[in-house]
């Protein structure tokens, strides 16, 4: 393995609740990776370079958070990507 190779993770959270995790993305320093996020009223899919994320939530918990997300998407607001806002 390349000495510059690291594994990265991506976390998607709604109201400080982890909804989806994508772990084990092998990246070299400076690499870019495409990330695909699909959100519908019923599900979330988070994928990058063939690695698909997983959710620790039950179907009921996911449905409740997706309902909240739908409400937020229709309101003005700020979105942060990366570290601490």
N, CA, C and O atoms as a printed pandas DataFrame, in Angstrom:
     atom_number atom_name residue_name chain_id  residue_number  x_coord  y_coord  z_coord
0              1         N          UNK        A               1    0.839   -1.171    0.000
1              2        CA          UNK        A               1    0.000    0.000    0.000
2              3         C          UNK        A               1    0.884    1.234    0.000
3              4         O          UNK        A               1    1.910    1.264    0.679
4              5         N          UNK        A               2    0.504    2.226   -0.738
5              6        CA          UNK        A               2    1.217    3.486   -0.813
6              7         C          UNK        A               2    1.266    4.126    0.566
7              8         O          UNK        A               2    0.262    4.139    1.277
8              9         N          UNK        A               3    2.444    4.667    0.961
9             10        CA          UNK        A               3    2.576    5.270    2.289
10            11         C          UNK        A               3    1.725    6.523    2.440
11            12         O          UNK        A               3    1.436    6.940    3.561
12            13         N          UNK        A               4    1.319    7.130    1.325
13            14        CA          UNK        A               4    0.445    8.300    1.384
14            15         C          UNK        A               4   -1.032    7.917    1.404
15            16         O          UNK        A               4   -1.897    8.789    1.490
16            17         N          UNK        A               5   -1.325    6.625    1.327
17            18        CA          UNK        A               5   -2.702    6.156    1.269
18            19         C          UNK        A               5   -3.325    6.225    2.658
19            20         O          UNK        A               5   -2.749    5.750    3.637
20            21         N          UNK        A               6   -4.496    6.816    2.723
21            22        CA          UNK        A               6   -5.250    6.852    3.972
22            23         C          UNK        A               6   -6.684    6.457    3.679
23            24         O          UNK        A               6   -7.133    6.517    2.534
24            25         N          UNK        A               7   -7.391    6.057    4.703
25            26        CA          UNK        A               7   -8.813    5.800    4.525
26            27         C          UNK        A               7   -9.583    6.935    5.176
27            28         O          UNK        A               7   -9.230    7.421    6.251
28            29         N          UNK        A               8  -10.618    7.332    4.512
29            30        CA          UNK        A               8  -11.453    8.436    4.969
30            31         C          UNK        A               8  -12.878    7.947    5.152
31            32         O          UNK        A               8  -13.281    6.929    4.589
32            33         N          UNK        A               9  -13.618    8.677    5.937
33            34        CA          UNK        A               9  -15.023    8.372    6.133
34            35         C          UNK        A               9  -15.862    9.615    5.904
35            36         O          UNK        A               9  -15.362   10.738    5.950
36            37         N          UNK        A              10  -17.129    9.400    5.661
37            38        CA          UNK        A              10  -18.069   10.483    5.445
38            39         C          UNK        A              10  -19.298   10.180    6.283
39            40         O          UNK        A              10  -19.809    9.060    6.271
40            41         N          UNK        A              11  -19.767   11.177    7.008
41            42        CA          UNK        A              11  -20.944   11.002    7.857
42            43         C          UNK        A              11  -22.007   11.991    7.417
43            44         O          UNK        A              11  -21.717   13.169    7.207
44            45         N          UNK        A              12  -23.232   11.516    7.277
45            46        CA          UNK        A              12  -24.378   12.357    6.968
46            47         C          UNK        A              12  -25.254   12.380    8.213
47            48         O          UNK        A              12  -25.673   11.332    8.703
48            49         N          UNK        A              13  -25.532   13.579    8.724
49            50        CA          UNK        A              13  -26.328   13.705    9.945
50            51         C          UNK        A              13  -27.480   14.674    9.720
51            52         O          UNK        A              13  -27.364   15.644    8.970
52            53         N          UNK        A              14  -28.580   14.391   10.380
53            54        CA          UNK        A              14  -29.736   15.280   10.408
54            55         C          UNK        A              14  -30.044   15.526   11.875
55            56         O          UNK        A              14  -30.261   14.580   12.633
56            57         N          UNK        A              15  -30.063   16.778   12.277
57            58        CA          UNK        A              15  -30.307   17.153   13.677
58            59         C          UNK        A              15  -29.368   16.415   14.632
59            60         O          UNK        A              15  -29.801   15.899   15.663
60            61         N          UNK        A              16  -28.103   16.369   14.289
61            62        CA          UNK        A              16  -27.069   15.725   15.114
62            63         C          UNK        A              16  -27.265   14.222   15.295
63            64         O          UNK        A              16  -26.686   13.630   16.206
64            65         N          UNK        A              17  -28.064   13.608   14.451
65            66        CA          UNK        A              17  -28.251   12.155   14.456
66            67         C          UNK        A              17  -27.573   11.606   13.205
67            68         O          UNK        A              17  -27.869   12.036   12.090
68            69         N          UNK        A              18  -26.667   10.659   13.397
69            70        CA          UNK        A              18  -25.995   10.054   12.244
70            71         C          UNK        A              18  -27.006    9.217   11.477
71            72         O          UNK        A              18  -27.564    8.250   11.994
72            73         N          UNK        A              19  -27.225    9.614   10.233
73            74        CA          UNK        A              19  -28.196    8.952    9.374
74            75         C          UNK        A              19  -27.510    7.925    8.481
75            76         O          UNK        A              19  -28.056    6.852    8.223
76            77         N          UNK        A              20  -26.320    8.257    8.015
77            78        CA          UNK        A              20  -25.601    7.373    7.098
78            79         C          UNK        A              20  -24.109    7.536    7.307
79            80         O          UNK        A              20  -23.626    8.635    7.578
80            81         N          UNK        A              21  -23.384    6.440    7.181
81            82        CA          UNK        A              21  -21.924    6.455    7.265
82            83         C          UNK        A              21  -21.359    5.794    6.020
83            84         O          UNK        A              21  -21.856    4.770    5.552
84            85         N          UNK        A              22  -20.323    6.398    5.505
85            86        CA          UNK        A              22  -19.584    5.822    4.390
86            87         C          UNK        A              22  -18.145    5.745    4.868
87            88         O          UNK        A              22  -17.488    6.774    5.022
88            89         N          UNK        A              23  -17.649    4.541    5.104
89            90        CA          UNK        A              23  -16.328    4.365    5.702
90            91         C          UNK        A              23  -15.421    3.563    4.779
91            92         O          UNK        A              23  -15.878    2.795    3.933
92            93         N          UNK        A              24  -14.125    3.765    4.968
93            94        CA          UNK        A              24  -13.146    2.959    4.260
94            95         C          UNK        A              24  -12.825    3.414    2.855
95            96         O          UNK        A              24  -12.414    2.607    2.021
96            97         N          UNK        A              25  -13.008    4.712    2.574
97            98        CA          UNK        A              25  -12.625    5.221    1.260
98            99         C          UNK        A              25  -11.111    5.361    1.218
99           100         O          UNK        A              25  -10.540    6.149    1.972
100          101         N          UNK        A              26  -10.462    4.613    0.353
101          102        CA          UNK        A              26   -8.998    4.652    0.243
102          103         C          UNK        A              26   -8.602    5.805   -0.666
103          104         O          UNK        A              26   -8.901    5.807   -1.860
104          105         N          UNK        A              27   -7.927    6.779   -0.082
105          106        CA          UNK        A              27   -7.516    7.958   -0.841
106          107         C          UNK        A              27   -6.048    8.255   -0.604
107          108         O          UNK        A              27   -5.544    8.086    0.507
108          109         N          UNK        A              28   -5.368    8.694   -1.642
109          110        CA          UNK        A              28   -4.007    9.210   -1.492
110          111         C          UNK        A              28   -4.117   10.705   -1.215
111          112         O          UNK        A              28   -5.127   11.333   -1.532
112          113         N          UNK        A              29   -3.075   11.263   -0.624
113          114        CA          UNK        A              29   -3.074   12.696   -0.322
114          115         C          UNK        A              29   -3.364   13.491   -1.591
115          116         O          UNK        A              29   -2.705   13.299   -2.613
116          117         N          UNK        A              30   -4.335   14.370   -1.524
117          118        CA          UNK        A              30   -4.677   15.214   -2.658
118          119         C          UNK        A              30   -5.665   14.613   -3.637
119          120         O          UNK        A              30   -6.105   15.301   -4.558
120          121         N          UNK        A              31   -6.029   13.344   -3.465
121          122        CA          UNK        A              31   -6.996   12.716   -4.362
122          123         C          UNK        A              31   -8.375   13.338   -4.191
123          124         O          UNK        A              31   -8.724   13.855   -3.129
124          125         N          UNK        A              32   -9.138   13.272   -5.258
125          126        CA          UNK        A              32  -10.541   13.669   -5.213
126          127         C          UNK        A              32  -11.366   12.424   -5.482
127          128         O          UNK        A              32  -10.965   11.560   -6.262
128          129         N          UNK        A              33  -12.518   12.334   -4.835
129          130        CA          UNK        A              33  -13.392   11.184   -5.039
130          131         C          UNK        A              33  -14.810   11.677   -5.298
131          132         O          UNK        A              33  -15.300   12.554   -4.587
132          133         N          UNK        A              34  -15.472   11.120   -6.312
133          134        CA          UNK        A              34  -16.863   11.512   -6.551
134          135         C          UNK        A              34  -17.754   10.924   -5.456
135          136         O          UNK        A              34  -17.557    9.789   -5.023
136          137         N          UNK        A              35  -18.717   11.696   -5.024
137          138        CA          UNK        A              35  -19.657   11.227   -4.009
138          139         C          UNK        A              35  -21.057   11.398   -4.567
139          140         O          UNK        A              35  -21.408   12.456   -5.089
140          141         N          UNK        A              36  -21.852   10.345   -4.450
141          142        CA          UNK        A              36  -23.226   10.392   -4.925
142          143         C          UNK        A              36  -24.148   10.298   -3.720
143          144         O          UNK        A              36  -24.056    9.359   -2.930
144          145         N          UNK        A              37  -25.037   11.274   -3.583
145          146        CA          UNK        A              37  -26.028   11.290   -2.517
146          147         C          UNK        A              37  -27.397   11.338   -3.166
147          148         O          UNK        A              37  -27.714   12.267   -3.908
148          149         N          UNK        A              38  -28.204   10.330   -2.880
149          150        CA          UNK        A              38  -29.569   10.280   -3.394
150          151         C          UNK        A              38  -30.499   10.292   -2.192
151          152         O          UNK        A              38  -30.402    9.442   -1.308
152          153         N          UNK        A              39  -31.400   11.263   -2.170
153          154        CA          UNK        A              39  -32.361   11.360   -1.075
154          155         C          UNK        A              39  -33.753   11.417   -1.683
155          156         O          UNK        A              39  -34.045   12.278   -2.514
156          157         N          UNK        A              40  -34.604   10.498   -1.264
157          158        CA          UNK        A              40  -36.010   10.526   -1.641
158          159         C          UNK        A              40  -36.818   10.546   -0.351
159          160         O          UNK        A              40  -36.252   10.515    0.741
160          161         N          UNK        A              41  -38.126   10.597   -0.475
161          162        CA          UNK        A              41  -38.953   10.621    0.735
162          163         C          UNK        A              41  -38.872    9.306    1.504
163          164         O          UNK        A              41  -39.267    9.249    2.668
164          165         N          UNK        A              42  -38.364    8.247    0.867
165          166        CA          UNK        A              42  -38.325    6.926    1.496
166          167         C          UNK        A              42  -36.935    6.426    1.861
167          168         O          UNK        A              42  -36.804    5.513    2.676
168          169         N          UNK        A              43  -35.887    7.014    1.266
169          170        CA          UNK        A              43  -34.569    6.424    1.499
170          171         C          UNK        A              43  -33.447    7.412    1.225
171          172         O          UNK        A              43  -33.643    8.467    0.622
172          173         N          UNK        A              44  -32.264    7.030    1.692
173          174        CA          UNK        A              44  -31.034    7.761    1.429
174          175         C          UNK        A              44  -30.005    6.752    0.940
175          176         O          UNK        A              44  -29.886    5.659    1.494
176          177         N          UNK        A              45  -29.266    7.117   -0.092
177          178        CA          UNK        A              45  -28.151    6.305   -0.569
178          179         C          UNK        A              45  -26.939    7.226   -0.661
179          180         O          UNK        A              45  -27.003    8.295   -1.267
180          181         N          UNK        A              46  -25.844    6.804   -0.059
181          182        CA          UNK        A              46  -24.591    7.550   -0.081
182          183         C          UNK        A              46  -23.528    6.600   -0.620
183          184         O          UNK        A              46  -23.306    5.530   -0.054
184          185         N          UNK        A              47  -22.864    6.991   -1.722
185          186        CA          UNK        A              47  -21.930    6.088   -2.405
186          187         C          UNK        A              47  -20.755    6.881   -2.949
187          188         O          UNK        A              47  -20.902    8.028   -3.369
188          189         N          UNK        A              48  -19.586    6.251   -2.934
189          190        CA          UNK        A              48  -18.401    6.840   -3.544
190          191         C          UNK        A              48  -17.486    5.732   -4.042
191          192         O          UNK        A              48  -17.128    4.826   -3.290
192          193         N          UNK        A              49  -17.120    5.807   -5.283
193          194        CA          UNK        A              49  -16.182    4.854   -5.894
194          195         C          UNK        A              49  -16.566    3.399   -5.635
195          196         O          UNK        A              49  -15.702    2.567   -5.357
196          197         N          UNK        A              50  -17.844    3.096   -5.725
197          198        CA          UNK        A              50  -18.319    1.731   -5.534
198          199         C          UNK        A              50  -18.543    1.325   -4.092
199          200         O          UNK        A              50  -19.056    0.236   -3.834
200          201         N          UNK        A              51  -18.171    2.176   -3.142
201          202        CA          UNK        A              51  -18.398    1.889   -1.726
202          203         C          UNK        A              51  -19.731    2.514   -1.342
203          204         O          UNK        A              51  -19.936    3.715   -1.520
204          205         N          UNK        A              52  -20.642    1.691   -0.813
205          206        CA          UNK        A              52  -21.968    2.165   -0.428
206          207         C          UNK        A              52  -22.028    2.271    1.086
207          208         O          UNK        A              52  -21.559    1.386    1.802
208          209         N          UNK        A              53  -22.608    3.361    1.564
209          210        CA          UNK        A              53  -22.722    3.588    2.997
210          211         C          UNK        A              53  -23.774    2.717    3.644
211          212         O          UNK        A              53  -24.490    1.969    2.979
212          213         N          UNK        A              54  -23.850    2.832    4.964
213          214        CA          UNK        A              54  -24.845    2.084    5.721
214          215         C          UNK        A              54  -25.450    2.999    6.773
215          216         O          UNK        A              54  -24.865    4.018    7.141
216          217         N          UNK        A              55  -26.617    2.625    7.245
217          218        CA          UNK        A              55  -27.314    3.424    8.241
218          219         C          UNK        A              55  -27.514    2.614    9.512
219          220         O          UNK        A              55  -27.872    1.438    9.450
220          221         N          UNK        A              56  -27.283    3.242   10.679
221          222        CA          UNK        A              56  -27.530    2.557   11.942
222          223         C          UNK        A              56  -28.990    2.660   12.380
223          224         O          UNK        A              56  -29.353    2.129   13.430
224          225         N          UNK        A              57  -29.832    3.331   11.597
225          226        CA          UNK        A              57  -31.206    3.600   11.999
226          227         C          UNK        A              57  -32.173    2.509   11.566
227          228         O          UNK        A              57  -31.938    1.799   10.589
228          229         N          UNK        A              58  -33.264    2.392   12.313
229          230        CA          UNK        A              58  -34.357    1.511   11.905
230          231         C          UNK        A              58  -35.148    2.214   10.806
231          232         O          UNK        A              58  -34.959    3.408   10.572
232          233         N          UNK        A              59  -36.017    1.493   10.144
233          234        CA          UNK        A              59  -36.841    2.084    9.087
234          235         C          UNK        A              59  -37.715    3.209    9.634
235          236         O          UNK        A              59  -37.892    4.234    8.976
236          237         N          UNK        A              60  -38.259    3.020   10.831
237          238        CA          UNK        A              60  -39.111    4.037   11.447
238          239         C          UNK        A              60  -38.313    5.299   11.783
239          240         O          UNK        A              60  -38.770    6.413   11.523
240          241         N          UNK        A              61  -37.124    5.124   12.359
241          242        CA          UNK        A              61  -36.273    6.276   12.682
242          243         C          UNK        A              61  -35.882    7.032   11.412
243          244         O          UNK        A              61  -35.886    8.263   11.388
244          245         N          UNK        A              62  -35.545    6.286   10.362
245          246        CA          UNK        A              62  -35.164    6.907    9.097
246          247         C          UNK        A              62  -36.341    7.692    8.523
247          248         O          UNK        A              62  -36.160    8.812    8.044
248          249         N          UNK        A              63  -37.541    7.120    8.566
249          250        CA          UNK        A              63  -38.726    7.793    8.037
250          251         C          UNK        A              63  -38.985    9.106    8.774
251          252         O          UNK        A              63  -39.333   10.107    8.149
252          253         N          UNK        A              64  -38.820    9.108   10.086
253          254        CA          UNK        A              64  -39.032   10.327   10.873
254          255         C          UNK        A              64  -38.027   11.411   10.488
255          256         O          UNK        A              64  -38.398   12.572   10.318
256          257         N          UNK        A              65  -36.760   11.031   10.350
257          258        CA          UNK        A              65  -35.742   12.017    9.993
258          259         C          UNK        A              65  -35.893   12.503    8.555
259          260         O          UNK        A              65  -35.640   13.673    8.270
260          261         N          UNK        A              66  -36.299   11.625    7.652
261          262        CA          UNK        A              66  -36.517   12.051    6.267
262          263         C          UNK        A              66  -37.689   13.021    6.177
263          264         O          UNK        A              66  -37.680   13.931    5.348
264          265         N          UNK        A              67  -38.688   12.835    7.017
265          266        CA          UNK        A              67  -39.813   13.762    7.067
266          267         C          UNK        A              67  -39.340   15.140    7.530
267          268         O          UNK        A              67  -39.746   16.160    6.973
268          269         N          UNK        A              68  -38.484   15.166    8.549
269          270        CA          UNK        A              68  -37.921   16.436    9.024
270          271         C          UNK        A              68  -37.058   17.077    7.941
271          272         O          UNK        A              68  -37.129   18.286    7.720
272          273         N          UNK        A              69  -36.242   16.266    7.266
273          274        CA          UNK        A              69  -35.383   16.787    6.202
274          275         C          UNK        A              69  -36.218   17.413    5.094
275          276         O          UNK        A              69  -35.857   18.463    4.563
276          277         N          UNK        A              70  -37.331   16.777    4.741
277          278        CA          UNK        A              70  -38.212   17.314    3.707
278          279         C          UNK        A              70  -38.715   18.701    4.102
279          280         O          UNK        A              70  -38.765   19.608    3.271
280          281         N          UNK        A              71  -39.085   18.862    5.368
281          282        CA          UNK        A              71  -39.534   20.177    5.845
282          283         C          UNK        A              71  -38.404   21.197    5.755
283          284         O          UNK        A              71  -38.620   22.328    5.319
284          285         N          UNK        A              72  -37.193   20.799    6.167
285          286        CA          UNK        A              72  -36.045   21.709    6.121
286          287         C          UNK        A              72  -35.703   22.117    4.694
287          288         O          UNK        A              72  -35.301   23.255    4.452
288          289         N          UNK        A              73  -35.858   21.207    3.761
289          290        CA          UNK        A              73  -35.501   21.496    2.370
290          291         C          UNK        A              73  -36.401   22.566    1.759
291          292         O          UNK        A              73  -36.037   23.187    0.760
292          293         N          UNK        A              74  -37.564   22.782    2.348
293          294        CA          UNK        A              74  -38.480   23.798    1.843
294          295         C          UNK        A              74  -38.332   25.127    2.586
295          296         O          UNK        A              74  -39.095   26.062    2.343
296          297         N          UNK        A              75  -37.365   25.213    3.480
297          298        CA          UNK        A              75  -37.116   26.431    4.252
298          299         C          UNK        A              75  -35.754   27.004    3.866
299          300         O          UNK        A              75  -34.868   26.263    3.440
300          301         N          UNK        A              76  -35.580   28.329    4.013
301          302        CA          UNK        A              76  -34.244   28.891    3.797
302          303         C          UNK        A              76  -33.314   28.449    4.925
303          304         O          UNK        A              76  -33.761   28.241    6.053
304          305         N          UNK        A              77  -32.033   28.305    4.627
305          306        CA          UNK        A              77  -31.106   27.887    5.671
306          307         C          UNK        A              77  -29.680   27.843    5.169
307          308         O          UNK        A              77  -29.406   28.118    4.001
308          309         N          UNK        A              78  -28.776   27.494    6.068
309          310        CA          UNK        A              78  -27.360   27.374    5.758
310          311         C          UNK        A              78  -26.959   25.912    5.754
311          312         O          UNK        A              78  -27.470   25.121    6.547
312          313         N          UNK        A              79  -26.053   25.553    4.867
313          314        CA          UNK        A              79  -25.528   24.195    4.798
314          315         C          UNK        A              79  -24.020   24.262    4.962
315          316         O          UNK        A              79  -23.364   25.120    4.373
316          317         N          UNK        A              80  -23.475   23.364    5.756
317          318        CA          UNK        A              80  -22.034   23.316    5.969
318          319         C          UNK        A              80  -21.488   22.002    5.446
319          320         O          UNK        A              80  -22.054   20.940    5.705
320          321         N          UNK        A              81  -20.394   22.073    4.714
321          322        CA          UNK        A              81  -19.679   20.889    4.264
322          323         C          UNK        A              81  -18.308   20.922    4.907
323          324         O          UNK        A              81  -17.668   21.971    4.966
324          325         N          UNK        A              82  -17.866   19.799    5.380
325          326        CA          UNK        A              82  -16.535   19.746    5.967
326          327         C          UNK        A              82  -16.586   19.764    7.476
327          328         O          UNK        A              82  -17.458   19.148    8.089
328          329         N          UNK        A              83  -15.652   20.471    8.066
329          330        CA          UNK        A              83  -15.480   20.471    9.515
330          331         C          UNK        A              83  -16.501   21.296   10.257
331          332         O          UNK        A              83  -17.663   21.397    9.866
332          333         N          UNK        A              84  -16.041   21.869   11.318
333          334        CA          UNK        A              84  -16.913   22.616   12.220
334          335         C          UNK        A              84  -17.425   23.874   11.531
335          336         O          UNK        A              84  -16.649   24.613   10.924
336          337         N          UNK        A              85  -18.749   24.122   11.625
337          338        CA          UNK        A              85  -19.321   25.321   10.982
338          339         C          UNK        A              85  -18.831   26.603   11.629
339          340         O          UNK        A              85  -19.216   27.694   11.208
